[in-house]
Amino acid sequence: ANATGGGGHIKLVAKAMKELTYESICFPDSIKMKGMESKEDVPNYFYRDDGSQVWNAV
């Protein structure tokens, strides 16, 4: 178990929300931002490959 102390979780969430963007939660945009969209340059990147199948199914 982890603990952040009294109220620490609120600071943690507030910091994360400052960095949250649409692109960071939109799977295809997130992969492009990381530079991992090319299957030729980065073969066998299972997070991209499997995640794309899930994204397309939804």
N, C-alpha and C positions, 0 to 999 in steps of 0.2 A: 504494500500500500504506500501511496505517496501522500504527502500533505503540503499545503502551501501556507499553512498558518491561518489565523483569523483574517479573513478578508483578502487573502492573497489570490484566491481564485478570481475575484472581481478584477484585479489588476491584470491578471493573465488574460482573461477574456477581452478586456478593453484593448490591450496591446494587439491581440490577434485580430480584432475587428478593424483596427487602423490599417492593417495590411491586406484585408480581404477585398478582393475585386471580383467582378463578374468573370474576368478571364481566368482567375485562379480556381474558380469552381466549375467552369465550362470545360469539360474534358479535352476536346480537340484543341481549344485555345491554350490550355495549360501545357499540353504536349508540345505545341509549337513554341511557347515561351521558353521551354526547357531545351529546345533545339533537338528534340528526339523524334521528329515526325518521319524522317527518312528511313525506310526499311533497308535501303542499300547501305547507308552509312552506319546504321545501328541495327543489324539483324538480331533476332532473338531477344528483343526487348519485350518481355512478356506483359509487363504492366501496360504498355502502349497497345499491344496486339489484343490482349484479352479485354482491356478497358474499352477499346474501340468497338468490340463486338457487343459489349454490354450497353454502351452509349447508343449504338445503332438499334438495338432491340427495344430500348426505352423510347 
